[in-house]
C-alpha cells in the first residue's frame, strides 16, 4: 500500500449512514441465532466434536477515520453455548470493518482467554462470500496470545469464510491451525454454523443524531 503525502487530513462530507455504506458487510448487520454449530477441538485423547448454538449481535458504528483512510463497520458480540452446559462455551467481541475505497475488509476479534487477532481480506460490495485471514508473526494482520497459549496451543493461522444465502441467512466455517505441545502435526480446529436473523440492526449513533435534528 502506497501512503499518500498527507496522512493527517480526514475525508470531508462523510456520509453518516453506516448501514448504507457497509458494502459486503451490510448482510451481516442485525441479530442472529444459529442452532446447528459444530466444533472440533483438540483434547488429550484426540479430537473432540461438540455441538453448539450461538447468538451474534452486529450493530453499526459511526464511520472511523485514520487520516484519509475511512472505515464503516459493525461492532459484534458472539455468545456460544452447548446443550449440556449452562455456562458459556465461547465468548468473543470485535469489529467488522469495510474500506469502500479499496474493498478491504477486516475482522478484529478478542476472546477472554488471552487472545486477539486482526484478520483481513478483500471483497466487492455485492460479494456473496467473505474470506479473512490472520497469521502468527504478522505485524499487520496477525495473532497475539498469552505465553501459555503460545507454548501449549500455538495458533499459526486463522481463516474465516462467510457465505451469504438467498434466503437472507448466512453460514461460516472457521479454521484455526494449532500446534499443540507434544504433537508433531498441526491440528485444524474447525467451527461451523448457519445463522438466521432474529432482529434488525439499530441505526449508528451519528445517524440517529442527524435524524433527530431534522425532525
SVG drawing of the C-alpha trace seen along z (x, -y; Angstrom):
<svg xmlns="http://www.w3.org/2000/svg" viewBox="-40 -20 47 61">
<polyline fill="none" stroke="black" stroke-width="0.4" points="0.0,0.0 1.4,-3.4 0.8,-6.1 -0.4,-9.5 1.7,-12.5 -0.9,-13.9 -1.5,-11.3 -3.4,-13.6 -6.3,-15.2 -9.6,-13.3 -12.2,-13.0 -14.8,-15.7 -18.5,-15.2 -18.6,-11.8 -22.0,-10.1 -23.2,-9.4 -25.3,-6.4 -23.2,-3.4 -25.7,-0.8 -25.8,-2.4 -22.0,-2.2 -21.1,1.2 -20.7,2.8 -20.4,6.6 -20.8,6.4 -24.4,5.0 -25.8,8.5 -24.2,9.2 -25.9,6.4 -28.5,7.4 -29.0,10.1 -28.5,13.7 -29.1,17.1 -27.7,20.5 -28.7,23.8 -26.5,26.2 -23.0,25.3 -20.2,28.0 -16.9,27.5 -13.9,29.8 -11.2,29.2 -8.0,30.9 -8.1,32.9 -5.6,35.2 -7.3,38.3 -7.7,36.9 -10.2,34.6 -13.4,33.8 -16.6,32.9 -19.1,30.7 -22.5,29.3 -23.4,25.8 -25.8,22.9 -24.9,19.2 -26.3,15.7 -24.4,13.0 -25.3,9.3 -23.8,7.0 -24.6,3.3 -23.4,0.4 -20.8,-2.1 -20.1,-5.6 -17.6,-6.0 -14.0,-5.8 -11.0,-7.6 -7.3,-7.1 -6.4,-10.4 -7.5,-9.9 -8.5,-6.2 -12.2,-5.7 -13.9,-2.7 -17.5,-1.8 -18.2,1.1 -20.1,3.3 -19.4,3.9 -20.2,7.6 -20.6,9.9 -20.7,13.7 -22.0,15.8 -21.9,19.6 -23.5,22.4 -23.8,26.1 -26.9,28.2 -25.0,29.9 -23.9,26.9 -25.4,23.6 -22.0,21.8 -20.5,20.1 -18.8,22.3 -17.3,19.4 -17.4,15.6 -16.0,13.2 -16.1,9.5 -14.7,7.3 -15.4,5.3 -16.1,6.0 -14.7,3.1 -15.0,2.1 -12.9,-0.4 -15.1,-1.4 -12.1,-3.0 -10.1,0.3 -12.6,3.1 -10.5,4.1 -12.5,6.0 -11.2,6.6 -12.4,8.7 -10.9,7.9 -11.5,10.5 -10.8,10.9 -11.6,13.8 -11.4,13.8 -8.7,16.4 -5.9,14.1 -6.0,14.0 -6.7,11.3 -6.3,11.0 -6.9,8.9 -7.9,10.9 -8.0,9.3 -9.4,9.9 -11.0,8.0 -14.5,8.2 -16.7,6.4 -19.7,4.6 -22.1,7.3 -19.9,10.3 -21.6,13.5 -18.7,14.7 -16.2,13.2 -12.8,14.7 -10.5,13.1 -7.2,14.5 -4.6,13.8 -1.2,15.3 1.1,15.6 4.0,13.3 2.5,10.7 2.7,7.2 -0.3,6.1 -2.9,8.8 -1.7,11.1 -2.4,13.1 -1.4,12.3 -1.7,14.8 -0.7,15.3 2.6,17.0 0.7,20.2 -1.4,20.4 1.6,19.7 3.6,22.5 0.8,25.0 -1.7,24.4 0.1,22.1 -2.1,20.5 -0.3,20.3 -3.2,19.1 -6.9,18.3 -9.2,18.2 -12.9,17.4 -15.2,18.0 -18.7,16.5 -21.2,17.4 -24.4,15.5 -27.6,17.4 -30.6,16.3 -33.0,16.6 -31.1,13.9 -29.3,16.3 -25.5,16.9 -23.1,19.6 -19.5,19.7 -16.5,22.1 -13.7,21.1 -10.3,22.9 -7.7,22.2 -4.4,24.1 -2.9,25.0 0.4,26.6 -0.3,28.5 2.6,29.1 3.9,32.7 2.2,33.2 4.1,33.4 1.3,32.5 -0.7,29.3 -4.3,29.5 -7.2,28.0 -9.6,26.5 -12.8,26.1 -16.1,24.4 -19.1,24.0 -22.7,22.9 -25.7,21.5 -27.2,18.2 -30.8,16.9 -31.7,13.2 -33.9,12.7 -33.8,8.9 -32.9,5.9 -29.9,3.7 -30.1,0.3 -29.0,-2.9 -25.5,-4.1 -25.3,-7.0 -24.3,-9.8 -27.2,-9.0 -29.7,-9.0 -28.4,-12.4 -28.7,-13.7 -32.3,-12.4 -33.3,-13.8 -32.0,-17.2 -34.1,-17.2 -37.3,-16.2"/>
</svg>
